[in-house]
């Protein structure tokens, strides 16, 4: 890999300095706010009274987790502020919960999350935007909450109050990192996928798998950022997309490793089996949800267990390849995976240091860097393949090229002949054999350079004469062949007349005689037992013409 040149480093450093300076200086001028959406949101986190079973917690803060069993009803009460500004909505987070909202014991909103039976909608964590009446100031707000999902029994999330647009703006701002990572990964994955469909020189499907991996990861990040409701209101999608995306990421990552990392056939087959198992798991959890037997959340622990086993199997296969076959691709993949390990460690550190505002941020950035490294790897792979493809094309051209004339050689003739003969029904075509007369005399009398000039002149004149009706090839020292896809005799005669005119003109301009003998025939599959027999027939016609032309030439010399 080439190092970044000095001018590029200076440009990047200057851009980084400008951005840092702009951010730093703007911090001194933050006393005014001219945003169109100002995000004027009140967080109702203090002075809540919580009641559950026969217990109560007074004057507490939200969020809070009471750690209750599923199905247990609990209440939370507070008084709305005496606010003169117009804040007409509440924003609640339902973590797979049923929530009923009361104002002064009058129900103003109800959300029921539970559903059962065949084709049941999955429990989903949703944002709830609740309209407030005009005279809400100072009134008691009560939330009745219950959940059939034990993991969220007793959970009370934050409650915010403000105008609808302010609340949504605040929500987007709080998950800005997730949005940026989603957009980058999704667009990148989409472009790579489209590119992989049309590319021809890549030897495997790693680009296709990488594109789908990037898009799958982006959708998972969007869902985990709690922003899926901005794209769809479908509860099945909102409640199930994360559970489907996790094994789907596993499928495409496994397939990518199979294509880009592993080298042994047995290793590739094992990874293919693992990816198939992950795909079947997606089908299984969806069918269980639709049948009403198990919700997505209920199958999560089994899914995580299977995914963990899959990861351990993949790691074991890669270690085997590295130890037994010294596969350096494995070493590189482990280096890339270290990014995910580091981001996980940072996520855990942030959690235990109560830095909750960074929740999932390190995961998102880690995933972005990890896929970015895979994309860089794919770029190097494409670059190498493109160079090899160019070299292959060049070698292929050289293999079919006659170096003296620049035209097709015997190999090119045999290739094109096979293409004609490979059709189910071979169309009639004309074969023309040309032979340059007296080449030995020209070489002996005028030198081999002049002989080469005669060969080149014959090829160019034949190519020009048969242009549009056939391809010309030099198959030997003084031998040429023309394959005519139009076998019409009149066309052949006209082409030969043009060739003779060109040869006569060349003869008048040169110090040496130049002439060709020609033989031709039309190949029809039913008329010949094999092509060799037909070729011999045309060759004999050429020798008859050679004898005839030599006789005419001798008589012409005697007459003079």
BELHUCOR-V899703 format. One record per pair of residues at least 6 apart in sequence whose C-alpha atoms are under 7 Angstrom apart, sorted by sequence separation. I is the first residue (numbers start at 1). J is the second residue. D is the distance in whole Angstrom. If there is no record, write none. Layout:
{{I:J:D} {I:J:D}}
This chain:
{{50:56:6} {51:57:6} {101:107:6} {102:108:6} {115:121:6} {147:153:5} {222:228:6} {262:268:6} {288:294:5} {289:295:5} {321:327:6} {322:328:7} {350:356:7} {401:407:6} {402:408:6} {420:426:7} {474:480:4} {475:481:7} {507:513:6} {528:534:6} {50:57:5} {101:108:6} {146:153:7} {288:295:7} {289:296:6} {401:408:5} {402:409:5} {443:450:7} {473:480:6} {474:481:6} {507:514:6} {49:57:6} {50:58:6} {101:109:5} {322:330:6} {350:358:7} {400:408:6} {401:409:5} {443:451:5} {473:481:5} {49:58:4} {100:109:6} {101:110:6} {114:123:6} {229:238:7} {400:409:6} {442:451:6} {463:472:6} {472:481:6} {473:482:6} {48:58:7} {49:59:5} {100:110:4} {113:123:6} {228:238:6} {258:268:5} {462:472:7} {472:482:4} {48:59:5} {49:60:6} {99:110:6} {100:111:6} {196:207:6} {285:296:6} {400:411:5} {471:482:5} {472:483:7} {503:514:7} {47:59:4} {48:60:5} {99:111:5} {196:208:5} {318:330:6} {347:359:7} {400:412:5} {439:451:6} {470:482:6} {471:483:5} {503:515:6} {47:60:6} {48:61:6} {98:111:6} {99:112:7} {258:271:6} {347:360:7} {470:483:5} {471:484:7} {46:60:6} {47:61:6} {98:112:5} {193:207:7} {285:299:7} {470:484:4} {46:61:5} {98:113:5} {192:207:6} {193:208:5} {347:362:6} {469:484:6} {470:485:6} {45:61:5} {46:62:7} {97:113:6} {192:208:7} {346:362:6} {347:363:7} {469:485:7} {45:62:5} {96:113:6} {254:271:6} {255:272:7} {469:486:6} {521:538:6} {193:211:5} {520:538:5} {192:211:5} {193:212:7} {223:242:6} {343:362:5} {344:363:6} {519:538:6} {255:275:7} {343:363:6} {519:539:6} {52:73:7} {109:130:7} {190:211:6} {254:275:6} {520:541:7} {52:74:4} {189:211:4} {220:242:5} {519:541:5} {51:74:6} {52:75:6} {189:212:6} {343:366:5} {455:478:7} {519:542:4} {51:75:5} {251:275:5} {518:542:5} {50:75:6} {51:76:6} {189:214:5} {190:215:7} {220:245:6} {517:542:6} {50:76:4} {189:215:5} {340:366:5} {519:545:7} {49:76:6} {50:77:6} {96:123:5} {251:278:6} {339:366:6} {340:367:7} {518:545:6} {48:76:6} {49:77:5} {96:124:5} {186:214:6} {250:278:7} {251:279:6} {517:545:6} {48:77:5} {49:78:6} {95:124:7} {96:125:5} {185:214:5} {186:215:5} {216:245:6} {466:495:6} {517:546:5} {48:78:5} {95:125:4} {185:215:6} {340:370:7} {465:495:5} {47:78:6} {94:125:5} {95:126:7} {247:278:6} {248:279:7} {339:370:6} {94:126:5} {186:218:5} {216:248:7} {217:249:6} {93:126:6} {94:127:6} {185:218:5} {216:249:6} {337:370:7} {465:498:5} {93:127:5} {336:370:6} {465:499:5} {92:127:6} {93:128:6} {104:139:6} {247:282:7} {487:522:6} {91:127:7} {92:128:5} {103:139:7} {104:140:5} {182:218:5} {213:249:6} {274:310:7} {91:128:6} {92:129:7} {103:140:6} {104:141:7} {182:219:7} {336:373:7} {462:499:6} {91:129:5} {103:141:5} {244:282:6} {461:499:6} {90:129:6} {91:130:6} {102:141:6} {103:142:6} {182:221:6} {213:252:5} {89:129:7} {90:130:5} {102:142:5} {182:222:6} {212:252:7} {213:253:6} {89:130:5} {90:131:7} {101:142:6} {102:143:6} {461:502:6} {89:131:5} {101:143:5} {436:478:5} {88:131:6} {89:132:5} {100:143:6} {101:144:7} {178:221:6} {179:222:7} {209:252:5} {271:314:7} {435:478:6} {436:479:7} {88:132:5} {99:143:7} {100:144:5} {178:222:6} {435:479:5} {99:144:6} {100:145:7} {434:479:6} {435:480:6} {99:145:5} {209:255:7} {210:256:6} {434:480:5} {98:145:6} {99:146:7} {178:225:6} {209:256:6} {433:480:6} {434:481:6} {97:145:7} {98:146:5} {433:481:5} {97:146:6} {98:147:6} {432:481:6} {433:482:7} {97:147:4} {175:225:6} {206:256:5} {267:317:6} {432:482:5} {96:147:6} {405:456:5} {431:482:6} {432:483:6} {431:483:5} {96:149:7} {206:259:6} {243:296:7} {430:483:6} {431:484:6} {83:137:6} {205:259:7} {206:260:6} {405:459:7} {430:484:5} {82:137:5} {204:259:7} {429:484:6} {430:485:7} {81:137:6} {82:138:5} {96:152:7} {240:296:6} {429:485:5} {430:486:7} {80:137:6} {81:138:5} {95:152:6} {429:486:6} {430:487:5} {80:138:5} {429:487:5} {79:138:6} {80:139:6} {428:487:7} {79:139:5} {80:140:6} {413:473:6} {454:514:7} {79:140:4} {80:141:7} {78:140:6} {79:141:6} {77:140:7} {78:141:5} {410:473:7} {77:141:6} {78:142:7} {93:157:6} {409:473:5} {410:474:7} {77:142:4} {408:473:5} {409:474:5} {410:475:4} {76:142:6} {77:143:6} {92:158:7} {407:473:6} {408:474:6} {409:475:5} {75:142:7} {76:143:5} {92:159:5} {75:143:5} {76:144:7} {91:159:6} {92:160:7} {261:329:5} {75:144:5} {90:159:7} {91:160:5} {261:330:6} {74:144:6} {75:145:6} {90:160:6} {91:161:6} {442:512:7} {73:144:7} {74:145:5} {90:161:5} {73:145:6} {74:146:7} {89:161:6} {90:162:7} {402:474:7} {73:146:5} {89:162:5} {72:146:6} {87:161:6} {88:162:6} {89:163:6} {71:146:6} {87:162:4} {88:163:5} {89:164:6} {71:147:5} {87:163:5} {91:167:7} {70:147:6} {71:148:5} {437:514:7} {70:148:5} {437:515:6} {70:149:6} {436:515:6} {437:516:5} {70:150:4} {436:516:4} {437:517:7} {69:150:6} {435:516:5} {436:517:7} {434:516:6} {435:517:5} {70:153:5} {434:517:6} {435:518:7} {69:153:5} {434:518:5} {68:153:5} {433:518:6} {434:519:7} {67:153:6} {68:154:5} {432:518:7} {433:519:5} {67:154:5} {432:519:6} {433:520:6} {66:154:4} {432:520:4} {65:154:5} {66:155:6} {431:520:5} {432:521:7} {65:155:4} {430:520:7} {431:521:6} {64:155:6} {65:156:6} {430:521:6} {431:522:6} {64:156:5} {430:522:4} {63:156:5} {64:157:7} {429:522:6} {430:523:6} {62:156:7} {63:157:5} {428:522:7} {429:523:6} {62:157:6} {63:158:5} {428:523:5} {62:158:6} {428:524:5} {426:525:7} {433:538:7} {433:539:7} {433:542:6} {124:235:7} {45:158:7} {45:159:7} {121:235:7} {122:236:6} {124:238:6} {125:239:7} {44:159:5} {121:236:5} {124:239:4} {43:159:6} {44:160:6} {123:239:6} {43:160:5} {122:239:6} {42:160:6} {43:161:6} {122:240:7} {41:160:7} {42:161:5} {41:161:6} {42:162:6} {41:162:5} {40:162:6} {41:166:6} {40:166:6} {41:167:6} {39:166:4} {38:166:7} {39:167:7} {37:166:6} {39:169:6} {39:170:6} {221:364:7} {214:371:7} {122:289:7} {120:289:7} {120:290:6} {119:290:4} {207:378:7} {118:290:6} {119:291:6} {120:292:6} {118:291:4} {119:292:6} {122:295:6} {117:291:7} {118:292:5} {122:296:7} {117:292:5} {116:292:6} {202:382:7} {181:364:7} {185:368:7} {202:385:6} {177:361:7} {201:385:7} {201:386:7} {178:364:7} {181:368:7} {201:389:6}}
